[in-house]
Amino acid sequence: QVQLVESGGGLVQAGGSQRLSCATSGRAPRSYVMGWFRQAPGKERELVAWITWREADTYYADSVKGRFTISRDNAESTVYLQMNELKTEDTAVYYCNAGRLYNGRYYPKDYWGQGTQVTVSS
């Protein structure tokens, strides 16, 4: 019922920037929290950041603090991830997700986009 479509990935040089978008459609409850995850080859999928629809409260993984910014446009039902000062270790498939917060921790639901590849070259 919740449809998520990521876009904006591609090849970027180390130190450069990239902006990802997650467009939502169908039934997208505003009580959900939107998160960005990433998965590099041979690694588990990890949470990068999340944002609430209403308050725009945010969270960032330590590895991306100060470099990435998550935001949302309620009118367009779209969530963004602005990635600056990219490093080669940021290379991964990035996924959008709808989840919930419990005691300040993010728990993903089974609503995922198809993923968008971000490759950072040295």
N, C-alpha and C positions, 0 to 999 in steps of 0.2 A: 504493500500500500504506500510505502514511502520510497520514492525514487530519488536517487542521488547520482549526479553526473559530474565528475571531475574534469577539469581542463586546465591548460596553461603550462603543462610540463614540457620538457625539451632539454636540449643540450646547452649548458652555460659554463662559462669559464670560472675557475676558482676566484673568489673575491667579488663575483658578479651577483646579480639579483634575478629573481624569478617570482612571478605572482601566480598563484594557483586559485582556481575558482571551483566552488561546489554549488551547483544549482539543484535546488530541491523542487519536487513536484509531487502530485498526489496528496495523500494525507500526511502532512508534516506537523505534528503537534508541537505547539510552541512551548510546551512543558519540557520537551526534550532539550538536551544539550548537544551541540554540534562539536565534533572533534575531528582533528586531523591525525592520522596514523601514517607510519611509513614502515616499509619492510625492505631491507637490503638482502642480497643473496646470502643464504646460509644463516640468516638471523631471524629472530622472532619479530613479529609485528609489534611496534612500540608506539606509545602515545606521544605525540609531538606537542599538541596544544588543544584546548577546548574553549568554547565560548557559549554563554547562555543567550538565548534569543532576546529576552526582555531587558535584562539589566546590563548585558554585555560584560558580565564578569568573565575573567579570563584566567587561564593557567598555561604555563609553559614548562616543558621539560628543561632541566638544567643545561642540556647540551645545545639548546637553541635560544636560551634567554639572551636578550639584548641584540639578537640577530633577526629573529622571526617575529612577525606580528599577525595575530589572527583578528579578523573583524567580520562584521555581518551587515547586510543590507536587508532589513525586514521587508521593505517594499518589494524587493525583487526576490526574496526568499533565497538569498545567495550568501554563502560564507566564503571568505577569502583567506589566503595565507600568503602574506608578503614575506619573502625570504631574501635576506640581505647577507652580505659577507659570506657567501656560500663556500663550503669546504668540500673536498673530495669525499669525506665521510658522510656528507649529506645525500650522496647518491643512493636512491631507493625508489621504489614505487610508492607513491603517496595516495592514501585512501581517505575518503570522507566518510564519516559515520555519525549516526544519531544515537545518543545514549542518555544515561541518567546519572545524577550525582547522588551518592550516598556517603554521608560523613565526609564530604569534601573530596571523595575519590570518584573517578569517572569509570562507569561500567558501560561498555558498548552493547547496543542491541544489534540484532541481525539485520541491520540496514546499512549496506555498504555500497559505495560506488564501484565502478569498474577499475579504478586506479589510473593514475597518470605517472609516467616515468619521468624522473628528474635525474639527469646525469651531469655531474660536475667534473669537468676536466681540469687537470693540472697544467 
